[in-house]
């Protein structure tokens, strides 16, 4: 994989299940005699616009459907911890987080404001 993984560990189970399912499809393709250099291959896994993006070279319709299903699961799963999450727009930045992780982000942001002197509620 040339770009690697660029997402939170909360999606580990989704990615693992997707990888296992894709491997089963690839094994069927391989059994039909396709040259190993032409087999589908993952090139990048990342978060984009709050959802999981799983990029591949040589995917077929069956693999595309598996990827689509995993992406739909990701926008309901906290990217940080794996708990049920909510798709959120935070000032133009899209994330999928559970309430606890969202609150943690908000608490951190408030601490930064207080320590930097930009807290407007003084």
N, C-alpha and C positions, 0 to 999 in steps of 0.2 A: 504494500500500500504506500503510495508516494506521499500522501499528505498526512496520514495518521488520523488520530482521534482528537476532536476538539469539542467536547461536550462534558457535562457533569456526570458523576458516577451514579446519579439517581436513575439514569436510563440504562444501566448495565444489564439488567434482566431483559429489557426489550431488545437490546442489541444482541445479547447472547442467544435468545430464542430466535431472532431473525437470522442470525448467522447459522444456527443449526438447521433451520428450515431451508436456507439458501444452499447449504452444503448438500442436503438431500437432493435438491433439484440438479445441482452441478454433478453429483454422482450419477444420476440418470443420464444426463447429457454425455458424460464421459463414457458410460457404458455403451452408448450408441455410436462410439467411435470418433468423437470429435477430438482433434489434436489438442494436447494439453496446453499449448501456447495460445489456443483460441478460446479456452474456457472462460466463462464469466469470472471477473475478478473485482474485488472491492478496491476503490481508489481513494475514497475519503469518507469519513463519518464526522458530522459536525452538527452543532446547533445553528439554526438560521431562522430568524423571525419567530423564535420561541418554540420551534419544532425540530424534530430529528430529521436530518438530511443524510441519506445513505447513497453515495455515488458509486456506480459500478461501470466497468467496461464490459460490453457484451451481454448485458442482461436480456432476458426474454420476457414475455408477457406474464408468465407465472412468477418470476422473480420480482417484476415490477409490482404485481399485486401484493406480494409479501411485504415489500418495502412500503407501499402505500398504507397497508394495515398497521405496520409498526409506527409510521409517522402519525397516524390518527391516534394511536395509543399514547404517543409522546406528549401531545398537547393536553392530556388528562393526567399526566404523571409528573411530579416535581422533578426537575432536572437535577436538583441538588441532593435530595434524599430518597427519592423513589416513592414517596407517599402520594396519595391522590392529590393532584394539583389542579390549578386553574390557570388558563391562558390569560396573560395580563399585558396591558400596554402601559409601560412606565415611562412617561414623557417621550414617547416615540421609540422606546426600546421594548421589544416583545420578549417575554419570558414565560415559562410555565413553572410555577412554584406553588407549594402548599402554603397554607396560611402562616405556619410557624416560620418557614424560610423567608416568606415575604416580610413578616414582622421583624425578623432578624436583620434583613436588609434595611428596613426603615429605621430600626434602632441604631444601626451603624451610621446611617446617613445623618441622623439627628446628633449623634455623638460628634461626628466630624464638624457639623455646623457649630456646635458649642465650643469645641476646641479651637476652631479657626476664627471665632469671633463673628461669624456671619449669621448667627441665630437672631432672627427678627423678633423673637418673643422675649427679649430681655426686659 
